Amino acid sequence: MTSNERVVVIGSGLAGVRLARRLGELGTPVTLVGEEEHRPYNRVLLAEVLAGRYSPEVIALPAPAELTRARVTGIDRTGRTVGCADGSVIAYDRLVLATGSNPVLPPLRGLFTEDHELPEGVHAFRTLDDCLGLAKAVRPGVRAVVIGGGLLGVSAARALAVRGAQVVLAQQSERLMERQLDPAASKLVGRHLTDLGVEVHTECRVRDVRCVGGAVRSVEMADGYALDADLVVLACGVHPRVGLAQAAGLEVRKGVVVDDELRTSDPYIHAIGDCVQHAGTVYGLATPALEQADALAALLAGDTGSRYTGTRSLTRLTLTGPDSPFDLAAFGETEALPGDDVVQLTDATRGTYRKVVVRDDRLVGGVLVGELGTVGALARAWEGAEPLPSDGGPLLHLLTNDGGS
């Protein structure tokens, strides 16, 4: 790429803003196109805004100088332009898709009005507008049902409970945050939510949203049991936002397919962040998105050796409550396979839990709940994939001492 090429980035989330900032620092001009009216913001912190802990201004990202507010409606790969809903056309030499992801809206009866809108009181929880709408509707005593017990659902339920809502969390699978946590850690998360007043139901499938006059009044479970609801929060996960890429004829599977240079099937179009599928993996997490942005910025600025080879990502969550925060971290494989060694320490009094999984003398994963001083040292041992000493002493030392977070 030459220094006078025009780089256009579609999407002003974490990945797009990080790329635009890095390119600006490296002297490469870039046009960032974002469709939200708000300043770019850190989506990871939306639950803290909903809980009332942060104002929207606190989670704002430092925006690059050239930010165009527009909704891109199409890509002309032959002419190398993008068309916008307002009729404007933006030319590019290199295009980067950082379009993020959309919330999964479950196939529930009554979920949409005749105009294909969500009924009053039913909210997705993905954007700042979603968050502000929920914050406006929540008040002490309001009856809220959160559908989905993953990372997003747990965060939303905690935030609503902190605001005084009567919260029911309905999780279809057998435990909370099953993608990240083992059963013992999931149980501790459930206990924390229960202590905040959240009513947690697992193995519980919602099938129907009941509305009166266009506003939600209850949700019905698969077994016929109905829960009264003034608010319903849909936290059923996300899926890559790939509509633009598909319409442009780019290769799309679960996400927009990219190689180690984060190129799509069109060599003049790259993609980063939640919309991307790299080496068969769709991450949907902040750390991989930021690492992809950094790698692509270096490449577009002239570092021909820059590559993205994947991310070994760590999930970390802090749930603030009325007393003390509840911290957890999970990385790698948290469930042991036959033949693996497991080191596990539990302190019921302090509410702490630490577990690591070792395979062939290498740390392959772990879960930490409460007092996360050891997480930094354990994560470094995991990322380095170096063989552990056979006597196990240093591993126990890492588990029981503050290794630096």
N, C-alpha and C positions, 0 to 999 in steps of 0.2 A: 504494500500500500504506500502511496506517496503522500507527502504532508499536506497537499492541497486538495485531497479527496474529501468529499462531503459525507460525513457520517450522520445518519439519522437514526435515533433510538425511539422506538414506539413503546411507551410504558414508563410511568414516573414513580414506580415503587422502589423498593430497596435496591434491586438489581440495576434498574435503569439509571437511577440517580447515582449509584456508586460508579457505574461505567462512565457516565457523563463527567463526573467530578475527576475521575482518574485521567480521562482523556484530556480534560482541561489542564490538569497539572502537568501533563506530558506535552502540552502545546499543540494538541490536535483539536481543531474546531469541531463542535458537535451540536446538533439540534435535537433537543429532547421534546417528545410529543406526549402529553398526558391528557386524559379526558376528564379527570376529576377536577372539580372547581376548587378544592382545597389545595393548600400548599402540599407538596410531597411530604409523606409522613411514614413513620415506622409502624407497619401493620402489627408487628409482634407485640406492641404495647397497647393495643386497643382495649384489652381487658382492664388495664389499669385506668384508662379513661372512663370506661363503664363503671368501675368501682368508685370513681370520684377521687382517685389518688393523684391523677395527672390531669391537667387541662390539655386540650388539643394542641395548644402552642408548644407544650413541653415535648411532644412526640414528633414535631415537625423536623424534616430533614433539611440540611442546608442545600437549597436548590441551586442548580447551575444557572449561569447568567441567561442563557437562551432556552427558555421553556415556553413551548407553544401549547396552548390549551385548545385541543381539538380532538374529535373522535375520528380515528382513521377507519375508513369504510372499505378500502381496497388497495391492492398492490399491483402495479403494472410492472412486471418483471422485465418486459422488453424495453419499455421506455425508462425504466428505473425511476419511477415516481410512486408516491403514495397519494391517494385521494382522501379528502376529509369530508365529513358530513356538511360542513359549511360551504362546500364547493371549492375550497382551496386545494392546491396541488403542491406537494413538496418533493423536489428532486433529490436523489441520493446517488452516491457512488458506492457506499456500503450502507446496508440497512441492518439494524439489529432489532429483533423481536424480543421485548421484555414484557410480554403481555400478561404474565402472571397466571392466576387461576380463578375459577369461578366456584362459588359454593355449590355443593351437591344438594339439590332439592329432592327429597325423597318422594316416591310415588304414593302419596297419601290422598285418600278421598277428601274432597273439600278444600284442598290446599290453595287452589286458585279461584279467583272470582271469574265471572263471565268475560271480563276484560283481560283475563290472563295475568292479573296482578295478585300479589299476596293480600289476603284479607287484613283488615285493621287489627293490629295486635300481634300479627305473625311477622317475625323478623328473621332474615338471614343475619349472620354475624361475620362479615368479611371486610366491609369498607368503613370509613369514618362516618359516612352518612348512616349506615346501619347502626353503628355504635351510638351516634347522637340521637337517632330515633328511639333506640332502646332506653337511653339515659333519660330522655324526656318522658317516656311512658312509665318508668319504674318509680315506685314510691313505697313507703313502708306498708306492708300488708298486702301488696298486690300479689296475685297468684300467678306464678310463672312456671311453665314447663319447658325444660331444656331437653331437646331430642338429640341424643348423641353424647357418648361418654368418653370421647377421645380427648386429646390435649385441648382443643378448642372448647368442647362442651364443659369440661372440668373448669377451665378458666372463666367461662361465661357464668356457670352456676355459682362459683365462688364470688364473682363480682356482684351478681344480683343479690346474693345473700347478704353481702356486706352492706348493700344499699337498703336492706330491710325487707326484701321481698320474701314471700313464702315460696320456696323453690322445690320443685320435683325434677330430678334428673333421671331420664329414661334411657337406658343403654341396652341395645339389642343383644350384644354379646354377653358372655358370662362375667366379665370384669371390666373395670375402668382402665383406660389407656393401655389396652392389651398389646398394641403395636410396640410400645416402648418399655413396659414394665412387666416384671414377673408377678405371680399371684400375691406374694407377701407385700410387695411395694404397692400393688393395686389396692390391697386391703387397707393399708395405711392412708392412702389418698382418700378412700371412701370414709374412713374414720374421721379424717380432718374435715371433710365436707359435712358429715353428720354433726360434728361438734359446732359447725357454723349454722346448723339448722336446716341443712339441705336433706331432703328425703330422697335417698338413692335407690333406684330399682334397676337391677341387672336382669339379663335374659327377658327383657320386656320390650315388645314391639308395638309401636304406635301404628294404627291403621287408618285413623279417621280424624279429621279436624272439623269440629262442629261450629258453625257460625250462625249468628242471628243479626239480621240487618247489616250484613257485610263485616261484622266484627266477630272475632273468635270468642267462644264461650266455654268450650271444653275440647279435650282430645279423648279419643276412645282407643283402648288397647285391643290387641288381638283377641284377648280372652273376654272382651265385652265390657270390661271395667272402664268407667269414665272418670276423668280428672277435670275438675273445674279449672278454667284457665282464663286469665285476663291478658296474659302475654305468652306467646310460644316462640322459643328461640330454636332455629334450625342450625345445628352444629354437627352435621353429618359428614364432614370432610369437604375436600375440594377436588376439582379435576382441572388439568391444564387447559388454559384458554387458547385454543388452537384454530378458531374459526377463520381468522385472517390467513393463516398459513395454509389451511385446507383449501380455501377459495383461490389462493394463488398457485395451487398445484404443488406445494412443497410436500416432501415425505413426512407423513404424520402417522404415528402408531398410538401409543398412550399419550405421548407428547410430541413436540416438534423434534424430529431426529437430528442430532448434531454429532460431529466427529470431535477429535481431540483439539481441533482449532475452533470449535464451537460454530462450525459452518453447517448450514442446512444443505439440502440437496441442490440449492442454487449457490454457487461459490461467492456471489456478491451479497448474500443474506446470511447473517449469523443469528443465533438465539441464545438467551441466557435466562436463568431464574426458573420459576415454577412452571413455565410453559414447556420446558425442555425435557427431552429424553436422551440421556447420554449413556452409552454402553449398556442399554437395556434398562436403565434406572431413571425413574422420575422421583426427585427428592422432595420437592415441596417444602423446603426448609430454608431458613435465612442463611446459614453458614455456606452451603453449597452455592447459593445464588451470589453471595459476595465474592467467593473464590472464583467463580466463573467470570464475574465482572472484571476482577483484577487481571485474570489471565488474558481475557479478550482485549482489555485496554492496552496491555503490553504488546500484544500481537498487532493491533491496529496502529499503534504508535511506532511500529517498525522493528520490534523484537521478534524476528522470524522463528526463534527457538521456543517461544512461549507456547505451552500446551496445558490443557486441562485434562487430568487423568483420573478424576473422581475425587470424592470427599468422604472421609470417615467422620461422620458427623455425630456430635454429642447433643442430646436433648436435655435442656435445663429449664426448670420451671420453678418460680417462686410464687406461692400463694399467700398473699398477705391477709391477715385476719385481725380480729379485735385484740388478740394477745400478742403472739409472736408469729413471724413468717414461717411458712412451711416450705422447705426447699427440697427439691429432688433433682437428680441427674441420672441419665441412663445413656450407655454407649455400647455399641457392638452387640454381641449375642448375649442376651440376658437369661436365656434358658439353656441349661446344660444338655449336651448330647451324651449318650452312653460312652463311658471311658473318660469323660472330662472330670477335672478336679474342681471342686467348689469350696470357696472360703466364705463363710457367712457369719456376721456378727450382728446380734440384735440386742437392743437395750430398750425394753418396753417402758421403763420409767421415763426415760428421756425422749422416747418416741423416735429413736434412730435405728436405721437398718442399713447394713452394708454387705454387699455380696459381689464377688468377682468370680468369673468363670475362666479356668486355665485349661488350655488344650496343647498338648505337645510342648509343655514348658513355656507357652506364650499366653499372655493375657488376651482373651478374645472378647471380653465384654464385662459389664458390671452395672449395678444399680446402687445408688446411694440416696438415702432419705434422711434429711435432717443433718445439721452440722457438716457442711460439705467441704471442710478444710482439706480433705484428702483428694478431692476430685481432680485438681490440677495434675498432681503427680501420677495418679492412676491413669488419667487420660493420656499423658505423655508416654507412659509405659505401653499403653495399648496402641497408640499411633505409631510408636517406634517399632513395634512388633519384634523387639529383641527377646532372645531367650531369657527366662528368669532363672536365677540361681536355684539349684536343685533342692537346697535345704528349706526353701520357702520363707526364711527369716525376713528378707527385705520386703516380701509381699505383705506379710503380717505387719511390718513396720509401716508400710504405706497405708494399710487399712486403719491402723490405730493411732497414727500421728498426723499432725497437720503438715501435709506435704506441699502446701501452697496452692491456692486456688486461682 
